[in-house]
């Protein structure tokens, strides 16, 4: 199976959906922040491993605690995934912190600051003329 085949994309989406539900409803680790989302899942074509990208709303400390909680629950999460999905192999889950949303928010704030500075500089030039 190729990496971007229709079957692989469908498996990625199904694993993504089930993992999101498992994290939301079944994992009760107090270290896991309430605002956690799975942003992307990449299952290897041989179905042996999966990269799971997790986004955490909050500060760096909350993100670190959440990742520790998720990684310690990885075996349980994999077990629940195996019960819910009928795959030849249940992939080993490798969790990675996804900081792209925080990066996008930070860049958006910087763009707004530059726009505000430009607007203020434009008003000063108008007043001088």
N, C-alpha and C positions, 0 to 999 in steps of 0.2 A: 504494500500500500504506500503510495506516494504521500509526502507531507501535506500537500494542498489538495488532495483528492476530495471528492464529494463525501466519501465515506469518512475520511479523517476529520473534515470540517464538522460533519454531523456528530461524530463521537466527541469532539472538543466541546461542542455546544451542549450535548447531553451531560457530559461530566461536569461542565460549568454549572448547569442548572441544578444538578443533584448536590454538588458541593456547597452551593449557596444555601440550599435548603437545609443541608446537614448542619452547617455553621449556625444558621438562624434558629433552628428548632431543637437540635439534638445535643450539641456540645455545650456543656454547662460549666466550663472552666471560668472561674471569676477573673482570671487575668485577661481574658479576651474582652476587648472594648465592645460596647453595644453597637457602635457605628463601624462595622467591618463589611467590606464587600469584596467579592472575587471579581477582579477586572478582566482577567483572561486566563484561559487554560490551554496549554499546548501539550497534547498527548503525542508521544513518539509514534511513528508509523508501525512499530512492532508491538505497541500497546504495553510495553514494559515499564515506562516511566512517564511522568507528567510534570510539567512545570506549571505551578499554580501561582498566579500573581495576585497578591492581596493588598488592598488599599485600606488604610486605617485613618479615620477622621480623628484628629487630636494631635497632641504634641509628640515629640520624639520618644519620650519615656513611655507613653501609652502604646505607641507603635512597637517598641521593643518588648514590652510586657505581652502584648497581644501576639506577636510572632513567637515568643517563647511558649505561650499557652497553646497556640496552634501546632507548633512543632512537637510539643510533648503529647498532643492528642492525635498525631498523624496516624498512628496505628489504628486507633478507634475509628477515625474518619474513613480510613481505607476499608476497614471491616464493614462499616455501614454502606459505603459505596459499592462494595462487592455484593451486598444483599440486594441493593436496589437496581443495579445494572447487570445485564446478562452479557458479559464480555468474556472472551477466551481467557484473558489475563486481566487482573485488576492492577492498574499501574501503581508503581511506587510514587508517592506524592512528594514533590520537592517544592516547598513553599518559599516564595520570594516576596519581599516587600516592594510594592509598586508605589513609587513616589511621583509618578507623572501628574496626578491630579494636584498635589501640593505645588509642584513645579509650575503647572499651568496657572494656578491661582496667584502665585508669586509673580509670574511674568505679567499677568493681567494687571496686578496692582502697580507694577513698575511702568507699564504703558500708560495707565491712567495718570500717574505722577508726572510723567514726561508731557502728556497732553495738557495737564493743568499748568505746568511750568511754561510751556509754549504759549498757552492762552494768556497767562499773566504777563509774559514778555511782550506779546502782541499788543496787549492793552497799554503797556507802558510806552511802547513806540508810538501808538496812536495819540496818547496824551502829549508827547513831546512835540509832535508836528503841529 
